[in-house]
Amino acid sequence: MNDLAVNPRLLHEDATERLRDMIVQGELAPGAKLNERVICERLGISRTPLREAIKRLASEGLVELQANRGAAVTRLTLEKLRGIFAVMGALEALAGELACANATEAQLAELRALHFQMRAHHARGDLPAYFRENQRIHMLIAECSGNETLVATYRNLNANVRRARYMANLTRERWDQAVREHDEILDALERRDAPRLQRLLREHLGNKMMSVLGAVEPADAPHPAAASYD
């Protein structure tokens, strides 16, 4: 491995993103120990950026640092997810209100483009690609708020919601419904209709929560990695 010539900050950020994806997508199951040697070989990095990545993911709640036992993937529980969704509902409503006031025309144009791409992936039945665009849309709406604290908090909480989505085997009917909800969300933001956008974002998150919570097993159950429609 030769990571000495690489910017340490970029290396750490790349390792964080890749390790986060391994956890979110179920490659590393809840409760799994993080074997540094194996993960370093898999990612092609040294232990220094990996340990920085683990610390970052611990701050996001994806990894648990265990005294004298290394680190492990945090287990998801219904209680924890309910708490996360409660906070995210308030964050999304606030993000919608602020986005209506602060979103630039360039940001709105980017949202339209992402929405078009997301709908194209939906038409092709390409779940992984759809899911990526879906995440970018929700993150951009948060960024449109212009509030850095809100964005950082939303990003951290959303990592665990993404994990739960990958555990949920959602129906085509729910997928189609989620796309229609996104049509309305974009329309409300373009019209800068804050009350309507707040309501739509809350309803969208509520529908998502019902799908996700229904798929989450008790904390000690095995982790079924599955695709997600939402």
N, C-alpha and C positions, 0 to 999 in steps of 0.2 A: 504494500500500500504506500502510495506517495502522495500525502496530502500536505506536505510542507510548503509547496509552492502555491497553494490555494489560500485565498483570503480566509483566515480562521472564522470570521463572522459569517461569511457566506457558507462555509462548510458546515458550521453549526446549524444555520438556518435550514440548509438542505437536509441534514440529518434529522432535524426536528420534524420537518414536513414528511419525510419518508417514513419515519417511525410512527408518526401520528396516523398516516394512512394505513400502516400495518395493523394498528390497534383498531381504528375506526371500521375497517373493512373485515375485521374478524380473523385476520391472519395470526394475530396474537390474541388469544381468547382471554376473557375476564379471569383474573386470578393467576394467569401464566407468569412464571418467573422470567425476568429479562436476562438471558445469558449473554453477557457482553461479548465474549469471544465469537459466538455464533452470529450475533447481530452485526458485529464489526465485519466479519467475513461476508455476510450477506450484502451489506451496504458499501463495502470497500473503503472503510474509513478506520481511523485509529480510535482508541478508547477515549481520548480527550474530547473530541466533538460529540461522541455518543453520550458521554456523561453530562455534557452541557445540555444536550437534547432531552435527556431523562429528567434533569432538573426543571426544564421548561415545561415538559408535559406533566410533571408533578404539580406545577402551579396551575395547570389547566384542569386538574382532577382526573387525568387519564391514567396516571401512574402513581402508585403508592410506594413511598420510600420506607423500607422496613429496617429497623435498627439491627445491624449485624447480620442481615439476611439479604442485602441487595435491594432490588426493586421488583415490583410486580405490577401487572395491569390491574387497574382498579375494577372491582366488580360493580356491575350495575344493579340497582335495586329499584323496586317500584317507588319506594319512599323518596329516594334520591331524585328520580326522574320527575316525580310530581313537583318536588321543590324547584327543580330547574325550569320546568314548564311554567310554573307560576311566575317566576322572575322574568322569563323570556317573554311572556305575554305582556307584561308591563313595559319591557324594553322595546318590543316590536311596536306597540301602540305609540310610545314616545318617539321612536324612530320615524314612524309614519307621519306624525304631526310635524316634526322638525324637517323632514324631507320635503313636505309640501311647501314649506317656507324657504328652504335653503338649497334645494336641488338646482344645479345649473342645467342649462340647455344641453351641454355636452354630456352630462351624466344621464339625462333623460334619453338622449340619443343612444348612449351605450346600453341602457336598460332595454330599449326597443330592440336593439340588435341581439342582445342576449335572449330576449323573449322569443324572437323569431327563430333563433338557433335551437332553443329549448323545444319549441313546437315542432321543428323539423325532426328532432331526435324522437319526439313522442310519436310522430307519424310513421317513423321507421321502426318503432319498437325498440330503440337502442337505449336500454335502461342506464348503463353506466354513463354514457354521454349526456343523457337527459339529467341525470343526477348532478353531474358537474356543473351544468349551466344553471340548474335550479339553485345550487349553493351560491354561485356567483351572483345571482339576482338578489337573493336575500342579503348577502353581505354588502352589495352595492347600495341597497336601500338604507341599510344601517349607516354606510359611509356618507350617503346623501344628507344625513342629519347634521353633519358638520361637527359632531360632538365626539372627540377622540376617546373620552372615557366610556361613553356608550358603546362605541365600536369595539374597544378592547374587551369590555365585559361580555358583549354579545358573542365575540369570537371564541372566548374561553368556554362559555356555557354551551355554545353550539356544537363543540367537539363531541360532547357526550350525547347530544341529541342525534348527531350523525351516526354514532355507534349504534344507538337503538334502532335507527331506521334500517341499518343493514341486517338487523336481526328480524325485522318484520317482513313477512311474506305478504305484501299487500295485493289487492285485487286490481284487475284492469279497470273496473268501475271506479275505484278510488283514484287511480291514476288519472282517468279522464276527468273526474271531478276536480282534482288538484290543478289541472291545466286550465279549466274554466275559471277557477278561483284566481289563478294568475292573470288571466285576461282582465278580470275586474279590478284586480290590484293595480295593474299598469294603467288602466283607464282612469282610476281615481287619482293616481299620482300625477298623470298628465294634466288632469283638470285641477290639480292642487286642492282637492276636496279632502281636507284633513279629517273631519268627522267620519266620512265614509271610508277612507283608507284605514283609519284606526279600527273601525268595526270589521272590515274585511280581513285585516291582518290577524285580529284576535280570533275570528271564526276559522281562518285557514290554519292557524296554530292549534286551535281546539280540535279540529278534525284530524290533524296530524297526530296530536296527543292520543286520541282514542285509538288510532291504528297502532301506534307505537307501544302504548301501555298494555294493549291486549297481547302483544307478542313477547314481552319481557318475562323471562322465567325467574323463579326465586334465585337469590344470590348464589346458591351452591349448585345450581343446575348447569349441565353442559351448555356450551354456547353454539347455537346453530347459525352459521354464517349464511345469509340469504340476501338476495337482491331486494332493492326497495324501489317503489314507484314514486315516492314523494320526496 
